[in-house]
């Protein structure tokens, strides 16, 4: 498919864009899956602990809407074994195209689903889990960073996890955790993922089955309003952390979650909703929504309105493609020009101006490693920054993501293989605990990039690349001034 976003995982799943709706229990139902699919993405129905009748009805509704490629997400560890067995039998009988699994890696179950002709995608939180899932036969993986809303399996930030996980497996990897927009997509693609998984951003849509109370809380929240807690634990294995918006439960105003006493705070179609349960507010519920689990990832601060799922996905696609499509060259011509034979013959003369291809590739790789480090520093610093600095640091992170995408595409267009390394700058910056000092160090890194670009630009003869690097230089100079002004203030 002629889109800069296309990756092999699109062919595996059967979608135009590698943008995936997370299989959020209760929230991701037929209406939302259909909307995401029509916009070119791929959707998982969130069917954890749902009765067989509901699974059949939701699958039928998706298919009645004309959607052929979709998935159903189950969580074996959080489901009664008898119900899980019935769910699996149903999915096989319905010939559901893809099954998503989370929380553990049940190798026999993966093998059974694969033997029945179903694709299997496992969400994992560590390299060890990723290897186990691949060995069990998973067709693809979702690498979930600690920034994710809802149940969080691992303990690593997404960018660090991707850096370790993508080289360790051979199956496609999707990224999840704190993602909200096109810049996030460009970032995870540059870090080796083949696509992005969205949860929070798609809860805040008319099509999601979340209650309006939950949606409005997302719209007004910031990343600093989220936290990891084990307070919401009923219906789930012990010791499972969830990322939620702070509320009366997380502030300790509702008592001790682990006394064993069960208090009913809501109802759904005759089913009681208990205080401290993992249930989040749904359209079909009544009760004390404020005290329920209000799941949200750290990307919530960039969700400022309830927007139709198709519209939100279309904007994400447009923003990501704008970052990835460095030039408007037809795909066939880009492929021809990126071939080693072409470059061996005429690249230096036609495209490189005064700098040779190998030297240029080395310079772009060096910049890519630095930008990737800067993006990671900004991402993690934004999570720690006070509210008045968060927008600035987040804007820098988006800029760094944009330049990661530009550099990656430029290297690929030149027939090179983009480096997967993250520059040493990241570790040095994150070792600085004092936030103003870390920002000052980040500015020194930005100045290093400026000096490199100033030296490189006069030697680049390719007009498209020169324009992109020139924009990168201008943006870095502007960010240096903004951070300096913030530190002076």
C-alpha positions as semicolon CSV with decimal commas, in nm:
position;residue;x (nm);y (nm);z (nm)
1;X;0,000;0,000;0,000
2;X;0,138;0,340;-0,097
3;X;0,170;0,501;0,246
4;X;0,484;0,586;0,444
5;X;0,326;0,409;0,740
6;X;0,294;0,069;0,576
7;X;0,488;-0,206;0,748
8;X;0,483;-0,589;0,715
9;X;0,257;-0,613;1,020
10;X;-0,014;-0,446;0,811
11;X;-0,013;-0,745;0,578
12;X;-0,020;-0,982;0,874
13;X;-0,319;-0,812;1,035
14;X;-0,492;-0,701;0,717
15;X;-0,505;-0,324;0,771
16;X;-0,391;-0,016;0,581
17;X;-0,209;0,150;0,871
18;X;-0,019;-0,013;1,160
19;X;-0,240;0,166;1,412
20;X;-0,411;-0,070;1,654
21;X;-0,699;-0,030;1,897
22;X;-0,604;-0,189;2,228
23;X;-0,834;-0,472;2,338
24;X;-0,963;-0,283;2,641
25;X;-1,210;-0,487;2,842
26;X;-1,561;-0,342;2,832
27;X;-1,453;-0,038;2,632
28;X;-1,347;-0,182;2,296
29;X;-1,665;-0,320;2,147
30;X;-1,804;-0,354;1,796
31;X;-1,881;0,014;1,743
32;X;-1,527;0,124;1,822
33;X;-1,359;-0,165;1,638
34;X;-1,568;-0,083;1,330
35;X;-1,478;0,287;1,341
36;X;-1,106;0,214;1,375
37;X;-1,117;-0,042;1,095
38;X;-1,299;0,193;0,858
39;X;-1,028;0,452;0,920
40;X;-0,763;0,201;0,811
41;X;-0,651;0,072;1,150
42;X;-0,693;-0,263;1,322
43;X;-0,919;-0,321;1,621
44;X;-0,931;-0,573;1,905
45;X;-1,259;-0,645;2,080
46;X;-1,193;-0,640;2,455
47;X;-1,369;-0,956;2,571
48;X;-1,195;-1,040;2,899
49;X;-1,434;-1,241;3,120
50;X;-1,723;-1,176;2,881
51;X;-1,982;-1,453;2,834
52;X;-1,983;-1,649;2,511
53;X;-2,313;-1,491;2,406
54;X;-2,158;-1,143;2,416
55;X;-1,854;-1,253;2,221
56;X;-2,078;-1,401;1,952
57;X;-2,290;-1,084;1,939
58;X;-1,990;-0,848;1,917
59;X;-1,818;-1,054;1,648
60;X;-2,143;-1,068;1,451
61;X;-2,186;-0,690;1,480
62;X;-1,834;-0,626;1,351
63;X;-1,884;-0,858;1,057
64;X;-2,228;-0,712;0,983
65;X;-2,057;-0,373;0,951
66;X;-1,841;-0,517;0,674
67;X;-1,519;-0,555;0,875
68;X;-1,342;-0,880;0,794
69;X;-1,006;-0,834;0,969
70;X;-1,022;-0,777;1,346
71;X;-0,914;-0,939;1,669
72;X;-1,054;-1,051;2,002
73;X;-0,852;-0,991;2,317
74;X;-0,862;-1,237;2,609
75;X;-0,675;-1,248;2,939
76;X;-0,638;-1,608;3,057
77;X;-0,495;-1,516;3,399
78;X;-0,797;-1,299;3,476
79;X;-1,062;-1,546;3,358
80;X;-1,222;-1,847;3,523
81;X;-1,078;-2,158;3,351
82;X;-1,420;-2,294;3,254
83;X;-1,522;-1,964;3,097
84;X;-1,185;-1,932;2,925
85;X;-1,230;-2,275;2,771
86;X;-1,571;-2,179;2,637
87;X;-1,432;-1,851;2,502
88;X;-1,153;-2,029;2,315
89;X;-1,393;-2,284;2,166
90;X;-1,613;-1,997;2,050
91;X;-1,329;-1,804;1,886
92;X;-1,217;-2,113;1,699
93;X;-1,572;-2,193;1,590
94;X;-1,620;-1,835;1,471
95;X;-1,284;-1,842;1,288
96;X;-1,189;-1,508;1,441
97;X;-0,893;-1,378;1,237
98;X;-0,670;-1,273;1,528
99;X;-0,663;-1,348;1,901
100;X;-0,484;-1,118;2,143
101;X;-0,347;-1,254;2,472
102;X;-0,214;-1,063;2,771
103;X;-0,056;-1,106;3,112
104;X;0,103;-1,444;3,068
105;X;0,227;-1,658;2,780
106;X;0,025;-1,982;2,780
107;X;0,226;-2,177;2,522
108;X;-0,027;-2,463;2,483
109;X;-0,306;-2,213;2,419
110;X;-0,099;-2,025;2,161
111;X;-0,023;-2,353;1,988
112;X;-0,387;-2,456;1,988
113;X;-0,502;-2,128;1,835
114;X;-0,231;-2,140;1,570
115;X;-0,321;-2,501;1,486
116;X;-0,680;-2,387;1,432
117;X;-0,561;-2,128;1,178
118;X;-0,595;-1,820;1,396
119;X;-0,327;-1,551;1,423
120;X;-0,202;-1,480;1,775
121;X;-0,068;-1,150;1,912
122;X;0,080;-1,150;2,264
123;X;0,127;-0,835;2,470
124;X;0,446;-0,851;2,676
125;X;0,636;-0,632;2,918
126;X;0,991;-0,767;2,898
127;X;1,243;-0,922;2,662
128;X;1,212;-1,259;2,838
129;X;0,834;-1,260;2,787
130;X;0,881;-1,157;2,425
131;X;1,116;-1,448;2,358
132;X;0,881;-1,690;2,532
133;X;0,585;-1,567;2,327
134;X;0,778;-1,599;2,002
135;X;0,891;-1,949;2,099
136;X;0,529;-2,040;2,175
137;X;0,431;-1,943;1,820
138;X;0,300;-1,586;1,849
139;X;0,269;-1,416;1,510
140;X;0,335;-1,069;1,652
141;X;0,402;-0,899;1,983
142;X;0,287;-0,584;2,158
143;X;0,564;-0,432;2,369
144;X;0,391;-0,252;2,656
145;X;0,580;0,025;2,833
146;X;0,516;0,129;3,189
147;X;0,345;0,445;3,060
148;X;0,040;0,241;2,952
149;X;-0,303;0,288;3,101
150;X;-0,484;-0,005;3,258
151;X;-0,299;-0,317;3,365
152;X;0,075;-0,283;3,322
153;X;0,281;-0,599;3,291
154;X;0,639;-0,471;3,285
155;X;0,843;-0,202;3,458
156;X;1,038;-0,043;3,172
157;X;0,965;0,281;2,988
158;X;0,849;0,207;2,636
159;X;1,150;0,353;2,455
160;X;1,394;0,152;2,667
161;X;1,188;-0,164;2,621
162;X;1,176;-0,124;2,243
163;X;1,551;-0,072;2,229
164;X;1,607;-0,409;2,397
165;X;1,313;-0,605;2,261
166;X;1,301;-0,536;1,887
167;X;1,651;-0,674;1,817
168;X;1,577;-0,980;2,035
169;X;1,286;-1,122;1,830
170;X;1,213;-1,182;1,464
171;X;0,833;-1,136;1,465
172;X;0,674;-0,792;1,418
173;X;0,655;-0,574;1,729
174;X;0,386;-0,316;1,801
175;X;0,444;-0,048;2,066
176;X;0,203;0,042;2,347
177;X;0,218;0,280;2,639
178;X;0,152;0,653;2,657
179;X;0,097;0,696;2,282
180;X;-0,146;0,964;2,169
181;X;-0,052;1,120;1,836
182;X;0,138;1,101;1,509
183;X;0,468;1,210;1,660
184;X;0,446;0,912;1,894
185;X;0,394;0,685;1,594
186;X;0,696;0,829;1,416
187;X;0,902;0,783;1,732
188;X;0,820;0,415;1,788
189;X;0,873;0,336;1,421
190;X;1,215;0,498;1,441
191;X;1,287;0,284;1,748
192;X;1,220;-0,039;1,561
193;X;0,850;-0,104;1,620
194;X;0,626;-0,175;1,320
195;X;0,320;0,001;1,459
196;X;0,149;0,165;1,753
197;X;-0,129;0,058;1,988
198;X;-0,372;0,319;2,121
199;X;-0,590;0,287;2,427
200;X;-0,654;0,613;2,612
201;X;-0,678;0,817;2,291
202;X;-0,957;0,588;2,167
203;X;-1,146;0,576;2,495
204;X;-1,211;0,947;2,446
205;X;-1,432;0,888;2,142
206;X;-1,811;0,869;2,098
207;X;-1,778;0,510;1,975
208;X;-1,604;0,371;2,284
209;X;-1,824;0,194;2,537
210;X;-1,671;0,392;2,824
211;X;-1,909;0,605;3,030
212;X;-1,908;0,979;2,958
213;X;-1,776;1,039;3,311
214;X;-1,458;0,851;3,223
215;X;-1,422;1,029;2,889
216;X;-1,456;1,374;3,042
217;X;-1,200;1,294;3,311
218;X;-0,956;1,200;3,035
219;X;-1,014;1,525;2,851
220;X;-0,929;1,738;3,155
221;X;-0,639;1,528;3,286
222;X;-0,264;1,565;3,246
223;X;0,010;1,302;3,250
224;X;0,086;1,402;3,609
225;X;-0,267;1,294;3,707
226;X;-0,188;0,928;3,633
227;X;-0,026;0,683;3,871
228;X;0,042;0,314;3,911
229;X;-0,144;0,141;4,192
230;X;-0,253;-0,202;4,313
231;X;-0,565;-0,058;4,482
232;X;-0,794;-0,186;4,205
233;X;-0,746;-0,560;4,238
234;X;-1,077;-0,748;4,265
235;X;-1,122;-0,984;3,963
236;X;-0,748;-0,997;3,892
237;X;-0,441;-1,195;4,004
238;X;-0,268;-1,038;4,308
239;X;0,017;-0,794;4,268
240;X;-0,109;-0,651;3,939
241;X;-0,049;-0,279;3,895
242;X;-0,281;-0,054;3,697
243;X;-0,228;0,299;3,570
244;X;-0,529;0,514;3,649
245;X;-0,624;0,875;3,711
246;X;-0,587;0,971;4,076
247;X;-0,918;0,962;4,266
248;X;-1,058;0,913;4,614
249;X;-0,943;0,549;4,615
250;X;-0,580;0,624;4,528
251;X;-0,577;0,906;4,783
252;X;-0,679;0,661;5,054
253;X;-1,017;0,822;5,119
254;X;-1,212;0,497;5,065
255;X;-1,027;0,286;5,319
256;X;-0,791;-0,008;5,292
257;X;-0,839;-0,193;4,961
258;X;-0,711;-0,521;5,106
259;X;-0,932;-0,575;5,413
260;X;-1,136;-0,839;5,231
261;X;-1,461;-0,650;5,280
262;X;-1,662;-0,597;4,961
263;X;-1,869;-0,283;4,919
264;X;-2,106;-0,242;4,624
265;X;-2,066;0,097;4,454
266;X;-2,244;0,031;4,126
267;X;-2,441;-0,205;3,906
268;X;-2,433;-0,331;3,550
269;X;-2,728;-0,531;3,420
270;X;-2,780;-0,693;3,759
271;X;-2,410;-0,750;3,827
272;X;-2,269;-0,569;4,133
273;X;-1,969;-0,342;4,087
274;X;-1,744;-0,352;4,390
275;X;-1,521;-0,085;4,537
276;X;-1,156;-0,170;4,451
277;X;-1,257;-0,387;4,154
278;X;-1,090;-0,361;3,814
279;X;-1,416;-0,248;3,651
280;X;-1,403;0,090;3,481
281;X;-1,717;0,301;3,421
282;X;-1,915;0,185;3,116
283;X;-2,224;0,315;2,939
284;X;-2,422;0,023;3,080
285;X;-2,330;0,098;3,443
286;X;-2,475;0,309;3,720
287;X;-2,307;0,398;4,046
288;X;-2,022;0,593;4,202
289;X;-1,802;0,640;3,896
290;X;-1,551;0,862;4,073
291;X;-1,442;0,568;4,288
292;X;-1,400;0,327;3,996
293;X;-1,080;0,252;3,806
294;X;-1,035;0,542;3,562
295;X;-0,775;0,392;3,332
296;X;-0,542;0,634;3,155
297;X;-0,192;0,627;3,008
298;X;0,059;0,908;3,033
299;X;-0,039;1,034;2,687
300;X;-0,368;1,157;2,837
301;X;-0,235;1,513;2,859
302;X;-0,248;1,537;2,481
303;X;-0,613;1,431;2,464
304;X;-0,817;1,749;2,503
305;X;-1,150;1,658;2,343
306;X;-1,385;1,368;2,275
307;X;-1,336;1,317;1,900
308;X;-1,478;1,058;1,662
309;X;-1,245;0,759;1,639
310;X;-1,212;0,788;1,263
311;X;-1,129;1,156;1,287
312;X;-0,870;1,095;1,559
313;X;-0,706;0,814;1,363
314;X;-0,705;1,020;1,044
315;X;-0,525;1,302;1,224
316;X;-0,271;1,060;1,371
317;X;-0,208;0,919;1,023
318;X;-0,168;1,266;0,870
319;X;0,074;1,382;1,138
320;X;0,280;1,062;1,128
321;X;0,297;1,062;0,749
322;X;0,402;1,426;0,746
323;X;0,695;1,331;0,967
324;X;0,785;1,017;0,775
325;X;0,733;1,137;0,417
326;X;1,052;1,339;0,389
327;X;1,003;1,377;0,017
328;X;0,719;1,343;-0,229
329;X;0,909;1,110;-0,458
330;X;0,699;0,826;-0,607
331;X;0,757;0,497;-0,427
332;X;0,907;0,324;-0,730
333;X;1,154;0,606;-0,785
334;X;1,245;0,611;-0,416
335;X;1,311;0,237;-0,427
336;X;1,529;0,276;-0,738
337;X;1,732;0,556;-0,586
338;X;1,780;0,371;-0,259
339;X;1,931;0,064;-0,423
340;X;2,303;0,007;-0,360
341;X;2,364;-0,027;-0,733
342;X;2,218;0,314;-0,801
343;X;2,421;0,480;-0,532
344;X;2,740;0,305;-0,629
345;X;2,699;0,449;-0,978
346;X;2,586;0,805;-0,930
347;X;2,489;0,897;-0,574
348;X;2,792;1,108;-0,497
349;X;2,764;1,306;-0,817
350;X;2,386;1,345;-0,828
351;X;2,277;1,371;-0,467
352;X;2,559;1,423;-0,223
353;X;2,722;1,742;-0,345
354;X;3,051;1,789;-0,164
355;X;3,008;1,501;0,084
356;X;3,039;1,134;-0,005
357;X;2,758;0,888;0,058
358;X;2,935;0,688;0,328
359;X;3,041;0,999;0,516
360;X;2,689;1,141;0,492
361;X;2,534;0,818;0,618
362;X;2,771;0,817;0,914
363;X;2,681;1,178;0,995
364;X;2,307;1,111;0,971
365;X;2,340;0,801;1,191
366;X;2,529;1,003;1,450
367;X;2,253;1,264;1,450
368;X;1,985;0,993;1,467
369;X;2,141;0,839;1,777
370;X;2,159;1,183;1,937
371;X;1,798;1,267;1,849
372;X;1,677;0,932;1,977
373;X;1,858;1,000;2,304
374;X;1,710;1,349;2,321
375;X;1,359;1,216;2,258
376;X;1,395;0,965;2,541
377;X;1,535;1,226;2,779
378;X;1,248;1,463;2,700
379;X;0,989;1,188;2,732
380;X;1,102;1,080;3,077
381;X;1,169;1,435;3,191
382;X;0,815;1,537;3,094
383;X;0,682;1,273;3,331
384;X;0,878;1,432;3,618
385;X;0,845;1,798;3,524
386;X;0,620;2,042;3,710
387;X;0,301;2,141;3,531
388;X;0,440;2,473;3,409
389;X;0,729;2,299;3,228
390;X;0,550;1,992;3,098
391;X;0,420;2,152;2,773
392;X;0,770;2,276;2,685
393;X;0,941;1,943;2,749
394;X;0,665;1,756;2,568
395;X;0,702;1,988;2,267
396;X;1,076;1,915;2,261
397;X;1,003;1,543;2,275
398;X;0,771;1,576;1,976
399;X;1,036;1,772;1,787
400;X;1,298;1,509;1,860
401;X;1,054;1,241;1,740
402;X;1,001;1,434;1,420
403;X;1,374;1,452;1,352
404;X;1,419;1,084;1,435
405;X;1,166;1,014;1,163
406;X;1,331;1,250;0,913
407;X;1,676;1,105;0,972
408;X;1,550;0,746;0,956
409;X;1,374;0,805;0,625
410;X;1,673;0,994;0,485
411;X;1,911;0,711;0,571
412;X;1,676;0,456;0,417
413;X;1,639;0,667;0,103
414;X;2,017;0,667;0,073
415;X;2,022;0,288;0,087
416;X;2,155;0,273;0,442
417;X;2,030;0,092;0,752
418;X;1,940;0,335;1,032
419;X;2,125;0,279;1,356
420;X;1,919;0,134;1,641
421;X;2,152;0,271;1,905
422;X;2,064;0,546;2,148
423;X;2,344;0,792;2,207
424;X;2,533;0,793;2,538
425;X;2,375;1,130;2,607
426;X;2,062;0,959;2,739
427;X;2,229;0,780;3,029
428;X;2,431;1,087;3,121
429;X;2,125;1,311;3,117
430;X;1,905;1,076;3,320
431;X;2,178;1,042;3,584
432;X;2,117;1,410;3,663
433;X;1,840;1,410;3,921
434;X;1,799;1,786;3,950
435;X;1,545;1,885;3,686
436;X;1,684;2,234;3,597
437;X;2,032;2,085;3,570
438;X;1,901;1,809;3,343
439;X;1,727;2,064;3,120
440;X;2,047;2,266;3,100
441;X;2,230;1,947;3,000
442;X;1,959;1,880;2,740
443;X;2,024;2,226;2,600
444;X;2,395;2,147;2,571
445;X;2,300;1,840;2,370
446;X;2,080;2,054;2,146
447;X;2,372;2,292;2,090
448;X;2,590;1,995;1,991
449;X;2,331;1,903;1,728
450;X;2,324;2,264;1,605
451;X;2,701;2,266;1,559
452;X;2,691;1,935;1,371
453;X;2,415;2,061;1,142
454;X;2,592;2,391;1,078
455;X;2,902;2,200;0,969
456;X;2,708;1,945;0,762
457;X;2,457;2,161;0,576
458;X;2,698;2,345;0,341
459;X;2,828;2,008;0,220
460;X;2,487;1,856;0,133
461;X;2,389;1,892;-0,232
462;X;2,049;1,720;-0,221
463;X;1,787;1,997;-0,197
464;X;1,527;1,784;-0,019
465;X;1,769;1,664;0,247
466;X;1,911;2,012;0,285
467;X;1,562;2,154;0,343
468;X;1,486;1,891;0,607
469;X;1,813;1,940;0,790
470;X;1,768;2,317;0,769
471;X;1,428;2,289;0,937
472;X;1,587;2,066;1,200
473;X;1,852;2,329;1,267
474;X;1,595;2,607;1,301
475;X;1,383;2,400;1,540
476;X;1,682;2,318;1,761
477;X;1,784;2,682;1,780
478;X;1,429;2,777;1,880
479;X;1,414;2,505;2,147
480;X;1,748;2,611;2,291
481;X;1,610;2,964;2,333
482;X;1,285;2,838;2,490
483;X;1,461;2,618;2,743
484;X;1,710;2,894;2,829
485;X;1,422;3,136;2,887
486;X;1,241;2,882;3,107
487;X;1,554;2,821;3,314
488;X;1,616;3,195;3,351
489;X;1,258;3,228;3,472
